[in-house]
Amino acid sequence: MNVGKMAKNKSPFKDNKELKQDIQRFLNTHRATFLQEIDRTSAYFELAVFNDVVRFYENNGYEVTPKNLKTKRSQFVYALSPNVKPENASYFHAVKKYKKKPNREFEIRHNLRIQSKHDARIFVSPDYAIIEPESITSEKLKRYYNSKADYFFVKAEYIATFAETKHYNPGAELVLNFVGLVNEIMPELMSNDAPTELPKHFGPALFVSGVGNPHIRDIRESLMDRYNINVLLGLFAYPSQLYSVKNQINIEKIGSKKC
């Protein structure tokens, strides 16, 4: 999909009402409701892209089911901050079924802390993470909450893939900085040593609402040529880039880690 052909005056900003309706329509298909109040377009965009991540798995043969819904109205509660306790947030359970070998299961999570693969003292919080089931752990760390509360996170070894969103026209530094996040969580992708087991996932992805200039598109192409990652520009104009069946040929895929 060539986002470079978009009109130069295409704005990266979108009406909140339109984004909210998209979120509600998606959850309705899974018999869930959206009741959270948000006032920032960037936050709505983040939630809408979470749903697009789920759609990717749906369109690639996974069965997906919302979990940990709240109240009698089956409210899906997005984690609007990494400080939200996982027990208070909803998520999607994804299963890839096989006839002649064990099924593979994953959790599609929002705003989880992930421990660095290089240094156990370092944590990062990408917007979305696909993780092994029941892999969230917690510790009481003195430097966080004075050891008075649990600090929840997932170890990098349990991450299948992850993604981040940015809501504006991208600059060079924004796109290049994503590589640092990949290096902290899945450094093996920096040397193109991606997992190869089935089932497949999209490679770590940066989603950007704006299109950027020709230089940004050159950076995008260069990074995707060098590493097992995705940089998707112009999500407001072309929102289905990740999950569109026709566009799967343009999505960098990686395998699953061994059980």
C-alpha positions as CSV (number, residue, x, y, z in Angstrom):
1,M,0.0,0.0,0.0
2,N,1.7,3.2,-1.2
3,V,0.9,5.9,1.4
4,G,3.2,8.2,-0.6
5,K,0.4,8.8,-3.1
6,M,-1.9,10.4,-0.5
7,A,-2.9,14.0,-1.0
8,K,-0.3,16.4,0.5
9,N,-2.9,18.2,2.5
10,K,-4.2,15.1,4.2
11,S,-4.5,15.8,7.9
12,P,-3.3,13.2,10.5
13,F,-6.2,14.4,12.8
14,K,-9.6,12.7,12.9
15,D,-12.9,13.4,14.6
16,N,-13.2,11.8,18.1
17,K,-16.8,10.8,17.4
18,E,-15.7,8.8,14.3
19,L,-13.0,7.0,16.3
20,K,-15.4,6.2,19.2
21,Q,-18.0,4.8,16.8
22,D,-15.3,2.5,15.3
23,I,-14.3,1.2,18.7
24,Q,-18.0,0.6,19.6
25,R,-18.7,-1.3,16.3
26,F,-15.7,-3.5,16.9
27,L,-16.6,-4.4,20.4
28,N,-20.2,-5.0,19.4
29,T,-19.0,-7.8,17.1
30,H,-17.5,-9.5,20.2
31,R,-20.6,-8.9,22.4
32,A,-18.8,-6.3,24.5
33,T,-19.4,-2.6,25.2
34,F,-17.3,0.6,25.4
35,L,-18.1,2.9,28.3
36,Q,-14.9,4.6,29.1
37,E,-14.8,8.4,28.8
38,I,-11.8,9.9,26.9
39,D,-11.2,13.4,25.7
40,R,-8.0,13.1,23.6
41,T,-7.9,12.1,20.0
42,S,-4.6,10.4,20.6
43,A,-6.1,8.1,23.2
44,Y,-9.0,7.1,20.9
45,F,-6.5,6.4,18.2
46,E,-4.6,4.2,20.5
47,L,-7.7,2.2,21.3
48,A,-8.7,1.9,17.7
49,V,-5.3,0.5,16.7
50,F,-5.5,-2.0,19.6
51,N,-8.6,-3.3,17.9
52,D,-6.8,-3.4,14.6
53,V,-4.2,-5.6,16.2
54,V,-7.0,-8.0,17.2
55,R,-8.4,-7.9,13.7
56,F,-4.9,-9.0,12.4
57,Y,-5.2,-12.1,14.4
58,E,-8.8,-12.7,13.4
59,N,-7.9,-12.4,9.7
60,N,-4.9,-14.8,10.1
61,G,-6.8,-17.7,11.4
62,Y,-6.8,-17.2,15.2
63,E,-9.9,-17.4,17.3
64,V,-10.1,-14.3,19.5
65,T,-12.3,-13.8,22.6
66,P,-12.5,-10.8,25.0
67,K,-11.6,-11.6,28.6
68,N,-12.0,-10.0,32.0
69,L,-15.1,-8.0,30.9
70,K,-16.6,-5.8,33.6
71,T,-20.2,-5.3,34.9
72,K,-23.3,-6.8,33.6
73,R,-23.0,-4.8,30.4
74,S,-19.9,-6.7,29.4
75,Q,-17.8,-3.6,29.4
76,F,-14.4,-4.0,27.8
77,V,-12.0,-1.9,29.9
78,Y,-8.9,-0.7,28.0
79,A,-5.7,-0.1,30.1
80,L,-5.3,3.6,29.6
81,S,-2.0,3.7,31.5
82,P,0.8,1.2,32.3
83,N,-0.2,1.9,36.0
84,V,-3.5,0.0,35.6
85,K,-3.4,-3.3,37.3
86,P,-3.8,-6.1,34.8
87,E,-6.6,-7.6,36.9
88,N,-8.6,-4.4,36.3
89,A,-8.1,-4.4,32.5
90,S,-9.7,-6.4,29.8
91,Y,-7.8,-8.2,27.0
92,F,-8.2,-10.6,24.1
93,H,-7.3,-14.2,24.2
94,A,-6.1,-15.5,20.8
95,V,-5.9,-19.2,19.9
96,K,-4.4,-20.8,16.8
97,K,-5.8,-24.3,16.5
98,Y,-4.1,-27.2,14.8
99,K,-5.3,-30.7,14.0
100,K,-2.0,-32.6,14.5
101,K,-0.2,-30.6,17.1
102,P,-1.0,-28.6,20.2
103,N,-2.8,-25.3,19.8
104,R,-0.9,-22.1,20.6
105,E,-2.5,-19.5,22.8
106,F,-1.6,-15.8,23.4
107,E,-3.0,-12.8,25.2
108,I,-3.4,-9.5,23.3
109,R,-2.7,-6.8,26.0
110,H,-2.8,-3.1,26.3
111,N,-0.2,-0.9,28.1
112,L,1.9,-3.6,29.8
113,R,5.3,-3.0,31.2
114,I,8.0,-5.2,29.7
115,Q,11.3,-6.0,31.3
116,S,14.3,-5.3,29.1
117,K,16.0,-8.4,27.6
118,H,19.4,-6.8,28.4
119,D,18.9,-5.4,32.0
120,A,16.4,-6.6,34.6
121,R,16.3,-3.1,36.1
122,I,14.9,-1.5,32.9
123,F,11.2,-1.6,31.9
124,V,9.4,-0.2,28.9
125,S,5.7,0.1,28.1
126,P,4.8,-0.2,24.4
127,D,1.1,0.4,23.7
128,Y,0.4,-3.3,22.8
129,A,2.0,-6.6,23.6
130,I,1.2,-10.1,22.5
131,I,2.3,-12.4,25.3
132,E,2.3,-16.0,26.4
133,P,-0.8,-16.8,28.6
134,E,-0.5,-16.1,32.3
135,S,3.0,-14.7,31.9
136,I,2.4,-11.4,33.8
137,T,4.3,-11.4,37.1
138,S,4.8,-8.8,39.9
139,E,7.4,-7.8,42.4
140,K,7.6,-5.3,45.2
141,L,10.5,-3.0,44.1
142,K,11.8,-0.4,46.5
143,R,12.3,2.1,43.7
144,Y,8.6,1.8,42.7
145,Y,5.9,2.6,45.2
146,N,8.4,2.2,48.1
147,S,7.8,-1.6,48.0
148,K,4.3,-1.0,49.2
149,A,2.5,-2.2,46.0
150,D,3.1,-4.8,43.4
151,Y,4.9,-3.7,40.2
152,F,3.4,-5.7,37.3
153,F,5.4,-6.6,34.2
154,V,6.2,-9.3,31.7
155,K,9.6,-10.7,31.0
156,A,10.9,-10.1,27.5
157,E,11.2,-13.9,26.9
158,Y,7.4,-14.2,27.0
159,I,6.8,-11.5,24.3
160,A,5.6,-12.8,20.9
161,T,5.5,-9.3,19.4
162,F,4.5,-5.7,20.3
163,A,3.5,-2.4,18.8
164,E,3.5,1.3,19.5
165,T,1.3,4.2,18.2
166,K,2.1,7.8,17.5
167,H,-0.6,10.4,16.6
168,Y,0.9,13.1,14.5
169,N,3.0,13.7,11.4
170,P,6.2,11.8,12.0
171,G,9.7,13.2,12.2
172,A,12.9,11.2,11.5
173,E,13.7,10.9,15.2
174,L,10.3,9.5,16.0
175,V,10.6,6.6,13.5
176,L,14.2,5.9,14.3
177,N,13.6,5.8,18.1
178,F,11.3,2.8,17.6
179,V,14.4,0.7,16.8
180,G,15.6,1.3,20.4
181,L,12.4,-0.2,21.8
182,V,12.9,-3.2,19.5
183,N,16.4,-3.6,20.8
184,E,15.3,-3.6,24.5
185,I,12.5,-6.1,24.0
186,M,13.4,-8.4,21.1
187,P,17.1,-7.7,20.3
188,E,17.3,-10.9,18.2
189,L,15.4,-9.0,15.5
190,M,18.2,-6.5,15.1
191,S,20.3,-9.3,13.5
192,N,17.3,-10.8,11.6
193,D,17.3,-13.8,13.9
194,A,13.5,-13.9,14.3
195,P,11.7,-16.9,15.8
196,T,10.5,-19.4,13.1
197,E,7.9,-21.6,14.8
198,L,4.3,-21.5,13.8
199,P,2.0,-19.6,14.2
200,K,3.0,-16.3,12.7
201,H,2.8,-12.8,14.2
202,F,3.3,-9.4,12.7
203,G,6.8,-8.2,13.4
204,P,7.1,-5.3,16.0
205,A,5.1,-2.4,14.5
206,L,5.1,1.4,14.8
207,F,1.7,2.8,13.8
208,V,1.6,6.5,12.9
209,S,-1.5,8.5,12.1
210,G,0.3,11.0,9.8
211,V,2.0,10.2,6.5
212,G,5.3,12.1,6.7
213,N,7.5,13.4,4.0
214,P,9.6,11.5,1.4
215,H,12.5,11.4,3.8
216,I,10.3,9.6,6.4
217,R,9.2,7.1,3.8
218,D,12.9,6.4,2.9
219,I,13.6,5.8,6.6
220,R,10.6,3.5,6.8
221,E,11.8,1.4,3.8
222,S,15.4,1.3,5.1
223,L,14.4,0.1,8.6
224,M,12.0,-2.6,7.2
225,D,14.7,-3.8,4.8
226,R,17.2,-4.1,7.7
227,Y,15.1,-5.5,10.5
228,N,12.0,-7.8,11.1
229,I,9.8,-4.8,11.9
230,N,6.9,-2.8,10.4
231,V,6.5,0.9,10.2
232,L,3.0,1.8,9.1
233,L,2.3,5.4,8.1
234,G,-0.9,7.2,7.4
235,L,-3.2,5.1,9.6
236,F,-6.0,7.6,9.5
237,A,-6.1,7.6,5.7
238,Y,-5.5,3.8,5.4
239,P,-6.6,2.2,8.7
240,S,-6.6,-1.4,7.5
241,Q,-3.0,-1.7,6.6
242,L,-2.2,-4.2,9.3
243,Y,-5.2,-6.5,9.0
244,S,-6.2,-6.2,5.4
245,V,-6.0,-9.6,3.7
246,K,-4.8,-7.9,0.5
247,N,-2.0,-6.1,2.3
248,Q,-0.6,-9.1,4.2
249,I,2.1,-9.4,1.5
250,N,3.5,-6.1,2.7
251,I,3.5,-7.0,6.4
252,E,6.7,-8.3,7.9
253,K,6.0,-11.5,9.8
254,I,7.9,-13.3,12.5
255,G,7.3,-16.8,13.9
256,S,6.5,-17.8,17.5
257,K,9.1,-18.6,20.1
258,K,9.4,-22.3,21.1
259,C,7.1,-23.3,24.0
